[in-house]
């Protein structure tokens, strides 16, 4: 994984640790004593490292994990002081800066959604406020039995604005989403699984990480081009009509469908061996805008 090593490890990250093995890039929040709150540095580090992982094409899956008692307690208070402008700034310009800051925060998590490879979230303990925005932008979510989800923004007198209210209603029943958004109550892991927010619940964090890595390994064994196409199509269909989505897959297949990976899959099955697929090609300029 020399490409990822040179692309990602060349930068120093204060909020994350990164490990890459067997086609799986594990990105771990590493500030457990601060409950992995999202400091100003977090909002530039996360999209930067995801874009670099994506650009090499060598990782086939990203696992987003954490450390300590809680997955993340959400936005660090220091972030709320950003984007205000200097004293005496004209009000229109002041508010324009505030809007731009919110869009910047949103783009941080949209990077997870736009990455060519699936992103799997491994959640232990509290997933609070901005952390809910983050995990709803992932492809799948897995949790420990003690995990809980909380749209904390309503509890501090604000409306969530970084993606939760846009993505969560498409993952769980709308009425449940509205209740969580209006009340700020904690949704425990068992309920999150029952409504479809998480795929599986594990007894503890060690079991969680082992289970998520197993899913990641299975995905990594598949054709990365076919997995990318599947992610592209599911995300596109979420935001478009069935007719538009069918048209999109027809156009995608016209350019992306190649027999090489299919022939390898058939040969591997006939020969009772693991299939060997080429990685996605690297690209310059950061993250793909395909989704």
Beta strands, then each sheet from edge to edge (+ up, - down):
strand 1: 16-21
strand 2: 24-29
strand 3: 61-65
strand 4: 118-123
strand 5: 126-128
strand 6: 140-144
strand 7: 148-150
strand 8: 186-188
strand 9: 200-202
sheet 1: 1+ 2- 3- 4- 6- 9-
sheet 2: 5+ 7+ 8-
end
